[in-house]
Amino acid sequence: MGYQKRRNKHSHRNPDWNDTITFEYICTGYNYSGICSQRVMSATKLEGMVIDHIKNLYSHPKVQEKIKNLLRTQLEMSHDEEVKNVIKKIT
């Protein structure tokens, strides 16, 4: 996959129109020939879709439970380390 900046010249059709610049992801390399079109989609659209997908994954109940368990474990570990450090300082 590649990332490119493309200039769209609209002013040659009509002088009142403005030229635009778009950013898009493209298929590059011989591995992708025939698999997908040269231009995949605009960067804004693809990035928005990825963010939406991440939000959907994050809001899933199993993922929420896993995050809670990880945070709980990290807090317990940090608490245990603090207790060990205090004991070392005392002794």
N, C-alpha and C positions, 0 to 999 in steps of 0.2 A: 504494500500500500504506500502511496505517496500523498503528498499534500501540495497543492498548487494554488497560485493566485491567478485568476483569469480576468482579463479586461474585456468587457462587452461594449463594443462600439455601436451605440444606438444613434449617434449624431450623424452618421453617414446616410441614414434613411430619412431623418427629419432633423434639421438644425435646431429645432426647439427641444429635442430630447437630450437628456444628459447621459453621458457614458457611466457605466457602473463597473464596480470591481467586486467579484465574488471569490470566495475561497471554497475549495472542494477537495474531497479525497478522490484519488484515482487509483486504478489498478496498474501496477508497474511490474516489469520483469516478465520473463518467458513463462513462469509458472502460472500466470493468470490469463494467458492468452486463450480465448475461447470460453473461459469460465464466467467472466462478467464483462460488462461493457467498460469502456475506457474510463468514463466518469461514473463514479459510484453514486454520490449524492453530495449536496452542499454540506460544507462543514457545519454550518449552524444547525441544519436539520439533523445530521448524524449525531452531533454532540448533544442536542436536545433529547434525542431518542435514547442515548446512552444514559443520560442523567435521569430520565423517567424510569428506565429499567432498573437503575440502582435504587431509586426511591421505592419502587415496587418490591424489590428484594429486601430492602431494609425494613419495610413495614410488615413483612411476613411474620406471623407469630413465632414460628420456630427460630427464625433469625433473631428476633427480639429476646427470646429466652436464652439463646446462645450468648448474646452480647451481655445480658445480665449475669450469666454464670461466669463469663470471662472477667468482667469487672469485679465481681465478688471475689474471685480467686486472686486477682491482682491486689485488691485491697487487703485481703487476709495475708498475702505474702509480704506486702510492705509493712503491715502491722507486726508480723512475726520478726521481720528484720529489725524494726525499731526496738522491739523488746530485747532482742539479742544484743544490739548495740548498747542499750542502757545497762544490761547485765555486765557487758565487758567493761564499761566505764566504771561501774561500781566496784568490780573485783580487781 
